[in-house]
Amino acid sequence: MSELLETARARVPSPVAVPSAALVGAGLVGGYGVARATGVRSLGGVVLAVCGAAAGRTWLASGGPATATNLGILYGASFGLSHPLAKKLGAWPSVLTVAAVNAAASWAAVDRFNFRPDDA
Protein backbone atom coordinates (compact mmCIF):
# COMPACT_ATOMS: atom_id res chain seq x y z
CA MET A 1 0.00 0.00 0.00
CA SER A 2 2.81 2.44 0.79
CA GLU A 3 4.35 1.81 -2.66
CA LEU A 4 1.09 2.79 -4.27
CA LEU A 5 0.92 5.94 -2.17
CA GLU A 6 4.50 6.88 -3.00
CA THR A 7 3.85 6.35 -6.72
CA ALA A 8 0.79 8.59 -6.53
CA ARG A 9 2.74 11.29 -4.67
CA ALA A 10 5.49 11.20 -7.27
CA ARG A 11 2.96 11.81 -10.06
CA VAL A 12 1.06 14.66 -8.41
CA PRO A 13 2.76 18.02 -8.85
CA SER A 14 3.79 20.11 -5.87
CA PRO A 15 0.91 22.07 -4.36
CA VAL A 16 2.83 25.27 -5.09
CA ALA A 17 3.66 24.52 -8.74
CA VAL A 18 0.89 26.81 -10.02
CA PRO A 19 -0.17 30.07 -8.34
CA SER A 20 -3.49 29.67 -6.56
CA ALA A 21 -4.53 33.05 -7.97
CA ALA A 22 -4.44 31.55 -11.46
CA LEU A 23 -6.37 28.49 -10.30
CA VAL A 24 -9.22 30.45 -8.70
CA GLY A 25 -9.44 32.73 -11.72
CA ALA A 26 -9.57 29.72 -14.02
CA GLY A 27 -12.16 28.04 -11.81
CA LEU A 28 -14.56 30.96 -11.72
CA VAL A 29 -14.12 32.21 -15.29
CA GLY A 30 -13.62 28.77 -16.81
CA GLY A 31 -16.49 27.26 -14.86
CA TYR A 32 -18.88 29.92 -16.07
CA GLY A 33 -17.52 29.71 -19.61
CA VAL A 34 -17.92 25.94 -19.77
CA ALA A 35 -21.44 26.09 -18.34
CA ARG A 36 -22.46 28.80 -20.79
CA ALA A 37 -20.81 27.21 -23.83
CA THR A 38 -22.17 23.71 -23.22
CA GLY A 39 -25.48 24.60 -21.60
CA VAL A 40 -24.65 22.04 -18.89
CA ARG A 41 -24.29 23.83 -15.57
CA SER A 42 -22.89 20.79 -13.81
CA LEU A 43 -19.89 20.73 -16.17
CA GLY A 44 -19.13 24.28 -15.09
CA GLY A 45 -19.43 23.09 -11.51
CA VAL A 46 -16.85 20.40 -12.16
CA VAL A 47 -14.39 23.01 -13.45
CA LEU A 48 -15.14 25.20 -10.42
CA ALA A 49 -14.62 22.30 -8.00
CA VAL A 50 -11.43 20.93 -9.58
CA CYS A 51 -9.75 24.33 -9.70
CA GLY A 52 -10.93 25.10 -6.16
CA ALA A 53 -9.50 21.82 -4.87
CA ALA A 54 -6.18 22.47 -6.57
CA ALA A 55 -6.04 25.99 -5.13
CA GLY A 56 -7.00 24.58 -1.74
CA ARG A 57 -3.91 22.34 -1.78
CA THR A 58 -1.74 25.41 -2.26
CA TRP A 59 -3.55 27.39 0.41
CA LEU A 60 -3.19 24.57 2.92
CA ALA A 61 0.44 23.80 2.12
CA SER A 62 1.54 27.43 2.14
CA GLY A 63 -0.83 29.25 4.45
CA GLY A 64 -2.13 26.61 6.83
CA PRO A 65 -5.66 25.55 7.75
CA ALA A 66 -6.99 29.00 8.72
CA THR A 67 -5.86 30.61 5.47
CA ALA A 68 -7.18 27.68 3.43
CA THR A 69 -10.54 27.85 5.19
CA ASN A 70 -10.90 31.61 4.74
CA LEU A 71 -9.92 31.55 1.07
CA GLY A 72 -12.19 28.55 0.47
CA ILE A 73 -15.12 30.40 2.02
CA LEU A 74 -14.35 33.43 -0.14
CA TYR A 75 -14.22 31.22 -3.26
CA GLY A 76 -17.55 29.55 -2.52
CA ALA A 77 -19.24 32.77 -1.44
CA SER A 78 -18.01 34.54 -4.56
CA PHE A 79 -19.59 31.90 -6.74
CA GLY A 80 -22.88 32.45 -4.93
CA LEU A 81 -22.61 36.24 -4.92
CA SER A 82 -21.82 36.38 -8.63
CA HIS A 83 -25.43 35.44 -9.37
CA PRO A 84 -27.15 38.47 -7.78
CA LEU A 85 -24.25 40.68 -8.88
CA ALA A 86 -24.93 39.59 -12.47
CA LYS A 87 -28.38 41.18 -12.27
CA LYS A 88 -26.69 44.55 -11.67
CA LEU A 89 -23.53 44.27 -13.77
CA GLY A 90 -24.25 41.56 -16.31
CA ALA A 91 -23.02 37.99 -16.32
CA TRP A 92 -19.47 38.32 -17.61
CA PRO A 93 -18.64 41.51 -15.66
CA SER A 94 -19.89 39.81 -12.50
CA VAL A 95 -17.81 36.69 -13.07
CA LEU A 96 -14.71 38.72 -13.91
CA THR A 97 -15.19 40.87 -10.80
CA VAL A 98 -15.44 37.95 -8.39
CA ALA A 99 -12.55 36.19 -10.14
CA ALA A 100 -10.36 39.29 -9.75
CA VAL A 101 -11.24 39.62 -6.06
CA ASN A 102 -10.41 35.95 -5.46
CA ALA A 103 -7.17 36.11 -7.43
CA ALA A 104 -6.06 39.21 -5.51
CA ALA A 105 -6.89 37.60 -2.16
CA SER A 106 -5.06 34.39 -3.07
CA TRP A 107 -2.03 36.32 -4.25
CA ALA A 108 -1.95 38.51 -1.13
CA ALA A 109 -2.44 35.65 1.34
CA VAL A 110 -0.32 32.91 -0.24
CA ASP A 111 1.18 33.29 -3.70
CA ARG A 112 3.30 36.39 -3.08
CA PHE A 113 5.38 34.32 -0.69
CA ASN A 114 5.78 31.39 -3.10
CA PHE A 115 6.35 33.22 -6.38
CA ARG A 116 8.50 36.23 -5.58
CA PRO A 117 11.60 37.00 -7.64
CA ASP A 118 14.91 35.80 -6.29
CA ASP A 119 16.88 38.35 -4.29
CA ALA A 120 20.12 37.37 -6.03
Secondary structure, 3 states (H helix, E strand, C coil): CHHHHHHHHHHCCCCCCCCHHHHHHHHHHHHHHHHHHHCCHHHHHHHHHHHHHHHHHHHHHHHHHHHHHHHHHHHHHHHHHHHHHHHHHCHHHHHHHHHHHHHHHHHHHHHHHHCCCCCC
